[in-house]
Amino acid sequence: MLYFDNAATTYPKPEQVYKEMDRLTRECAVNAGRGSYKKAENASAVINETRKKVSEFMGAENVEDVIFTSSATEAANRVLRGYGFEENMTVYVSPYEHNAVMRTLEALRKEKKFKIKVLETDEKGYLNLDDIEYQFMCDEPDFVCINLASNVTGYVLPAERVADMAKEYGAIVLADAAQAAGNIEINLKETNIDILIFAGHKSMYGLFGVGGFITNSRIFDRDKNITPVIFGGNGEDSLNLELSERGISRYEVGSPNIAAIGTLKTAIDTIEKDLSGTQERENRLLKYLIEKLEDIDGIYIFQKPETEEEFQNHIAVLSIGFEKYVSDDAGTILDGEYDIAVRTGYHCAPLVHDVIGSKRYGGTVRISMGRFTTKEDVDELVAAVRDMR
């Protein structure tokens, strides 16, 4: 099988990740923080080491700013449901937000009666900073959600610029790095982003079962501003029915997934050795793929990067449409006749398809490359697409 669904989940993982998963499952799969015996202490050490690694990788101010969850979706729910939204607040979102954010916000909007507004874009679908500045002037933001990189088109949004603009009005900024972490460099403490959510199983090359959120303690008091929404045991002060008022244990309850968390450290250790080199190689593959697809009649490329600057603001994710097939049918043919895995449809991103005009195609056929994708893989994909036109 040729795998082009890395935007959903990277596959395969580096061999070191598989080995560490096996080791931790065999040697360390006990409850951390729940006992004084050696294996429990070792499990706690694994979590602490991974927390330190994630903190360094994302440029967090402090190790304690990193909170682990089971996924980016859970992290988004924890943050948004834990934040004190009030009636008549104005919440801005980019049109690139994932349903982990949008569905959570919509449920809260119905309950809390705040407004949701979409950040303005230009004719190509890129954020229009001048128009956004005017939006903020006309209706001041209280909270801004912005995806760092689109899981549909690969567009890298100017999140830091938007965060700077939002902070002029004292707004809270939540950044979704699920698609970006491991694809672009992130240094949280040098931004005005307050909260960042991440997924371990995508371009960080970890496993399912670990994600989280990171608060920027330079500008945001997590314990004051995010109320816990999940309660349970954490191995501390067990006779007290109240969670602790501050600290990691206020948010990390239940039995942690030691294998997934610990393996994430190994994954980051592996990919950070040549992160910039991998980014450059994937960027070359993206350019090569676009060049080949442009020669095929009946294929439309959504939000195609054309200038060098635009390529620098895209990760190796590309969405196309077939004039001859709706997207789901095209994906079924690629799988059944050519053994090629792509993602089709709307990709859990409800707003972007109006921006890029993909609804008439039934969404998009998304091609997402990873560190193990080769030029030969791209050639086989292109040959299959040409054969289908």
C-alpha positions as CSV (number, residue, x, y, z in Angstrom):
1,M,0.0,0.0,0.0
2,L,1.1,3.5,-0.8
3,Y,0.1,5.7,2.2
4,F,-0.9,9.4,1.6
5,D,-3.0,10.0,4.8
6,N,-0.3,11.3,7.0
7,A,-2.3,14.4,7.9
8,A,-4.7,12.1,9.8
9,T,-2.0,9.9,11.3
10,T,1.6,9.4,10.4
11,Y,2.3,5.9,9.2
12,P,4.6,4.1,9.5
13,K,6.4,5.3,12.7
14,P,10.2,5.4,13.1
15,E,11.4,2.0,14.1
16,Q,12.6,3.4,17.5
17,V,9.0,4.3,18.3
18,Y,7.8,0.7,17.8
19,K,10.7,-0.6,19.9
20,E,10.0,1.8,22.8
21,M,6.3,1.1,22.7
22,D,7.0,-2.6,23.1
23,R,9.6,-2.0,25.9
24,L,7.3,0.3,27.9
25,T,4.3,-2.0,27.4
26,R,6.3,-4.9,28.8
27,E,8.3,-3.2,31.4
28,C,6.5,-0.1,32.6
29,A,2.8,-0.4,32.1
30,V,1.7,0.2,35.6
31,N,0.0,3.2,37.3
32,A,2.2,6.2,37.7
33,G,1.9,8.2,40.9
34,R,-0.2,5.5,42.6
35,G,2.4,3.5,44.5
36,S,5.8,3.7,46.2
37,Y,7.2,0.6,44.5
38,K,9.9,0.8,41.9
39,K,7.9,0.3,38.7
40,A,5.4,2.9,39.7
41,E,8.2,5.4,40.3
42,N,9.7,4.4,36.9
43,A,6.3,5.1,35.3
44,S,6.2,8.6,36.9
45,A,9.7,9.2,35.7
46,V,8.7,8.3,32.1
47,I,5.9,10.9,32.2
48,N,8.1,13.6,33.7
49,E,10.8,13.0,31.0
50,T,8.3,13.2,28.2
51,R,6.8,16.4,29.7
52,K,10.2,18.0,29.7
53,K,10.8,16.9,26.1
54,V,7.5,18.3,24.9
55,S,8.2,21.5,26.8
56,E,11.5,22.0,25.1
57,F,10.2,21.0,21.7
58,M,7.3,23.5,21.8
59,G,9.2,26.3,23.5
60,A,7.1,26.3,26.7
61,E,8.1,28.7,29.4
62,N,8.0,25.9,32.1
63,V,7.8,22.2,32.2
64,E,4.6,22.5,34.4
65,D,2.9,24.3,31.5
66,V,2.4,20.9,29.7
67,I,-0.8,19.0,30.4
68,F,-1.3,15.5,28.9
69,T,-4.6,14.3,27.6
70,S,-5.6,11.3,25.5
71,S,-5.9,13.4,22.3
72,A,-6.0,16.9,20.9
73,T,-9.8,16.6,20.8
74,E,-9.9,16.0,24.5
75,A,-7.5,18.9,25.0
76,A,-9.7,21.3,23.0
77,N,-12.7,20.2,25.1
78,R,-10.9,20.6,28.4
79,V,-9.7,24.1,27.5
80,L,-12.9,25.5,25.9
81,R,-15.3,23.9,28.3
82,G,-13.1,24.9,31.2
83,Y,-12.8,28.6,30.1
84,G,-15.4,31.0,31.5
85,F,-17.3,32.1,28.4
86,E,-20.0,34.6,29.0
87,E,-23.1,36.0,27.2
88,N,-22.3,38.5,24.4
89,M,-18.6,37.7,24.3
90,T,-17.1,37.7,20.8
91,V,-15.2,34.6,19.7
92,Y,-13.3,34.6,16.5
93,V,-12.3,31.5,14.6
94,S,-10.3,31.0,11.4
95,P,-12.2,29.1,8.6
96,Y,-9.6,26.3,9.0
97,E,-10.7,25.1,12.5
98,H,-11.2,21.4,13.1
99,N,-14.4,20.1,14.6
100,A,-12.6,19.4,17.8
101,V,-12.8,23.2,18.2
102,M,-15.9,24.1,16.2
103,R,-18.3,21.5,17.6
104,T,-17.2,22.3,21.1
105,L,-17.6,26.0,20.5
106,E,-21.0,25.5,18.9
107,A,-22.3,23.5,21.9
108,L,-21.0,26.2,24.2
109,R,-22.4,29.0,22.1
110,K,-25.9,27.5,22.5
111,E,-25.4,27.3,26.2
112,K,-23.5,30.6,26.9
113,K,-25.0,32.8,24.1
114,F,-21.7,34.3,22.9
115,K,-21.0,35.3,19.2
116,I,-18.8,33.3,16.8
117,K,-17.3,35.2,13.9
118,V,-15.0,34.0,11.2
119,L,-11.7,35.7,10.4
120,E,-11.6,37.3,6.9
121,T,-9.7,35.8,4.0
122,D,-8.6,36.9,0.6
123,E,-9.6,35.5,-2.8
124,K,-7.2,32.6,-2.4
125,G,-8.4,31.7,1.1
126,Y,-5.4,33.1,3.0
127,L,-6.1,35.2,6.1
128,N,-6.4,38.9,5.2
129,L,-4.6,40.7,8.1
130,D,-5.8,44.1,7.1
131,D,-9.4,43.0,7.1
132,I,-9.0,41.1,10.4
133,E,-7.6,44.3,11.9
134,Y,-10.7,46.1,10.8
135,Q,-12.9,43.2,12.2
136,F,-11.3,43.5,15.6
137,M,-11.8,47.3,15.5
138,C,-15.5,47.0,14.8
139,D,-16.2,44.1,17.2
140,E,-13.4,43.6,19.7
141,P,-12.3,40.0,20.3
142,D,-12.6,38.3,23.6
143,F,-11.3,34.9,22.5
144,V,-9.6,33.9,19.3
145,C,-9.2,30.3,18.0
146,I,-6.6,29.8,15.2
147,N,-5.3,26.7,13.6
148,L,-1.5,26.8,13.0
149,A,-1.7,24.7,9.8
150,S,-4.7,23.5,7.8
151,N,-5.3,19.8,7.7
152,V,-7.1,20.3,4.4
153,T,-4.8,22.4,2.2
154,G,-1.6,22.5,4.2
155,Y,-1.8,26.3,4.6
156,V,0.3,27.6,7.5
157,L,-1.7,30.4,9.0
158,P,-0.1,33.7,10.3
159,A,-1.1,32.7,13.9
160,E,1.5,34.8,15.6
161,R,0.5,38.0,13.7
162,V,-3.2,37.3,14.6
163,A,-2.3,36.7,18.2
164,D,-0.4,40.0,18.4
165,M,-3.4,41.8,17.0
166,A,-5.8,40.0,19.4
167,K,-3.7,40.9,22.4
168,E,-4.1,44.6,21.6
169,Y,-7.7,44.0,22.8
170,G,-6.8,41.7,25.7
171,A,-8.2,38.6,24.0
172,I,-7.3,35.1,24.9
173,V,-5.7,33.2,22.0
174,L,-6.0,29.4,21.5
175,A,-3.8,27.8,18.8
176,D,-4.4,24.4,17.4
177,A,-1.1,22.8,16.6
178,A,-2.4,19.3,15.9
179,Q,-1.3,19.5,12.3
180,A,1.6,21.8,12.8
181,A,3.6,20.3,15.6
182,G,6.5,18.4,14.0
183,N,5.9,20.1,10.7
184,I,6.8,23.6,11.6
185,E,9.0,25.0,14.4
186,I,7.0,26.3,17.4
187,N,8.4,28.5,20.2
188,L,5.4,29.3,22.4
189,K,7.2,31.6,24.8
190,E,8.1,34.0,22.0
191,T,4.5,34.4,20.9
192,N,1.3,36.0,22.3
193,I,-0.5,32.6,22.1
194,D,-2.0,31.8,25.4
195,I,-2.9,28.1,24.9
196,L,-1.7,25.6,22.4
197,I,-3.2,22.1,21.8
198,F,-1.2,19.2,20.2
199,A,-1.7,15.6,19.0
200,G,1.0,13.0,19.5
201,H,0.0,10.7,16.6
202,K,0.3,13.1,13.7
203,S,3.6,14.8,12.7
204,M,5.1,14.3,16.1
205,Y,5.2,10.6,15.1
206,G,3.9,9.2,18.4
207,L,1.1,6.8,19.0
208,F,-2.6,7.2,19.4
209,G,-3.6,7.9,23.0
210,V,-1.6,11.0,23.8
211,G,-2.1,14.7,23.1
212,G,-2.4,17.7,25.4
213,F,-2.4,21.4,25.9
214,I,0.3,23.8,26.8
215,T,-0.3,27.2,28.5
216,N,1.9,30.2,28.1
217,S,2.6,31.0,31.7
218,R,4.3,34.2,30.7
219,I,0.9,35.7,29.9
220,F,-1.8,33.3,31.0
221,D,-2.7,31.8,34.4
222,R,-4.0,28.4,33.5
223,D,-5.1,27.4,37.0
224,K,-7.1,30.7,37.3
225,N,-8.6,30.7,33.9
226,I,-9.3,27.0,33.1
227,T,-11.7,25.1,35.4
228,P,-11.3,21.3,35.4
229,V,-14.1,19.6,33.6
230,I,-13.0,16.0,34.3
231,F,-12.7,14.8,37.8
232,G,-11.2,11.7,39.4
233,G,-8.2,10.2,41.1
234,N,-4.7,11.4,40.6
235,G,-2.9,9.7,43.4
236,E,-2.7,12.8,45.6
237,D,-4.7,13.8,48.7
238,S,-7.2,11.0,48.1
239,L,-9.4,11.7,51.2
240,N,-10.1,15.2,49.8
241,L,-13.2,15.3,47.5
242,E,-11.8,18.5,45.9
243,L,-9.1,18.6,43.3
244,S,-6.0,20.5,44.1
245,E,-6.3,24.3,43.4
246,R,-3.1,24.5,41.3
247,G,-0.7,22.4,39.4
248,I,-0.6,19.5,36.9
249,S,-2.6,17.2,39.1
250,R,-5.6,19.6,38.8
251,Y,-6.0,18.5,35.2
252,E,-4.4,15.0,34.8
253,V,-6.8,12.6,36.5
254,G,-7.3,8.9,35.8
255,S,-4.7,6.4,34.8
256,P,-2.2,7.8,32.3
257,N,-1.3,5.9,29.1
258,I,2.4,5.2,29.9
259,A,3.2,3.6,26.6
260,A,1.8,6.4,24.5
261,I,3.2,9.2,26.7
262,G,6.7,7.6,27.0
263,T,6.9,6.7,23.3
264,L,6.2,10.4,22.4
265,K,9.5,11.3,23.9
266,T,11.3,8.8,21.7
267,A,9.4,10.0,18.7
268,I,10.4,13.6,19.3
269,D,14.0,12.6,20.0
270,T,13.9,10.9,16.6
271,I,12.3,13.6,14.4
272,E,14.0,16.6,15.9
273,K,17.5,15.4,14.8
274,D,16.7,16.5,11.2
275,L,13.5,18.5,11.4
276,S,14.6,21.3,9.1
277,G,16.0,18.7,6.6
278,T,12.7,16.8,6.6
279,Q,10.7,19.9,6.1
280,E,12.8,20.9,3.1
281,R,12.5,17.4,1.6
282,E,8.8,17.3,2.0
283,N,8.5,20.8,0.5
284,R,10.4,19.6,-2.6
285,L,8.0,16.6,-2.9
286,L,5.0,19.0,-2.6
287,K,6.4,21.1,-5.5
288,Y,7.1,18.0,-7.5
289,L,3.6,16.6,-6.9
290,I,2.0,19.9,-7.9
291,E,4.1,20.1,-11.1
292,K,3.0,16.6,-12.1
293,L,-0.7,17.1,-11.3
294,E,-0.8,20.4,-13.3
295,D,-0.2,18.4,-16.5
296,I,-3.3,16.2,-16.0
297,D,-6.6,17.4,-17.4
298,G,-9.7,17.2,-15.2
299,I,-7.8,17.7,-11.9
300,Y,-8.3,20.8,-9.8
301,I,-5.8,21.8,-7.1
302,F,-7.3,23.6,-4.2
303,Q,-5.4,26.6,-2.8
304,K,-2.4,25.8,-4.9
305,P,0.8,27.5,-3.7
306,E,2.5,29.3,-6.6
307,T,5.2,31.6,-5.3
308,E,8.2,30.6,-3.2
309,E,6.7,32.5,-0.3
310,E,3.4,30.6,-0.6
311,F,5.3,27.3,-0.7
312,Q,7.2,28.3,2.5
313,N,3.8,28.8,4.1
314,H,2.5,25.3,3.2
315,I,3.2,21.9,4.7
316,A,3.2,18.8,2.6
317,V,-0.6,18.5,2.4
318,L,-2.5,19.0,-0.9
319,S,-6.2,18.8,-1.7
320,I,-7.4,18.0,-5.2
321,G,-10.7,17.5,-7.0
322,F,-11.6,15.2,-9.9
323,E,-14.0,16.6,-12.5
324,K,-15.0,13.1,-13.3
325,Y,-15.7,11.8,-9.8
326,V,-16.9,13.0,-6.4
327,S,-14.1,12.8,-3.9
328,D,-15.3,9.7,-2.0
329,D,-15.6,7.7,-5.3
330,A,-12.1,8.8,-6.3
331,G,-10.7,7.6,-3.0
332,T,-12.4,4.3,-3.3
333,I,-11.0,3.8,-6.8
334,L,-7.5,4.7,-5.7
335,D,-7.7,2.2,-2.9
336,G,-9.4,-0.6,-4.7
337,E,-7.6,-0.5,-8.0
338,Y,-4.3,1.0,-7.1
339,D,-3.8,0.2,-3.4
340,I,-3.2,3.9,-2.6
341,A,-4.5,5.4,0.6
342,V,-5.8,9.0,0.6
343,R,-8.3,10.8,2.6
344,T,-11.6,12.1,1.1
345,G,-14.5,14.3,2.0
346,Y,-14.6,17.2,4.4
347,H,-11.8,16.2,6.8
348,C,-13.6,17.4,10.0
349,A,-13.1,21.0,8.9
350,P,-16.6,22.4,8.3
351,L,-15.8,26.0,7.4
352,V,-13.0,25.8,4.9
353,H,-14.9,24.2,2.1
354,D,-16.9,27.3,1.4
355,V,-13.6,29.3,1.3
356,I,-11.9,27.0,-1.2
357,G,-15.0,26.0,-3.2
358,S,-14.8,22.2,-2.7
359,K,-18.4,21.3,-1.9
360,R,-19.3,20.7,-5.5
361,Y,-16.7,18.0,-5.5
362,G,-18.0,16.4,-2.4
363,G,-15.1,17.7,-0.5
364,T,-11.5,17.0,-1.5
365,V,-9.1,14.2,-2.2
366,R,-6.4,15.0,0.3
367,I,-2.8,13.8,-0.4
368,S,-0.6,14.2,2.7
369,M,3.0,13.2,2.7
370,G,5.4,12.3,5.5
371,R,9.0,11.6,6.3
372,F,8.8,8.2,4.7
373,T,7.2,9.3,1.4
374,T,9.4,8.9,-1.6
375,K,9.6,10.5,-5.0
376,E,8.7,7.0,-6.4
377,D,5.6,6.9,-4.3
378,V,4.5,10.3,-5.7
379,D,5.2,9.0,-9.3
380,E,2.9,6.0,-8.7
381,L,0.2,8.2,-7.3
382,V,0.4,10.6,-10.2
383,A,0.3,7.7,-12.7
384,A,-2.9,6.4,-11.0
385,V,-4.5,9.8,-11.1
386,R,-3.6,10.2,-14.8
387,D,-5.1,6.8,-15.5
388,M,-8.3,7.8,-13.8
389,R,-9.0,11.1,-15.5
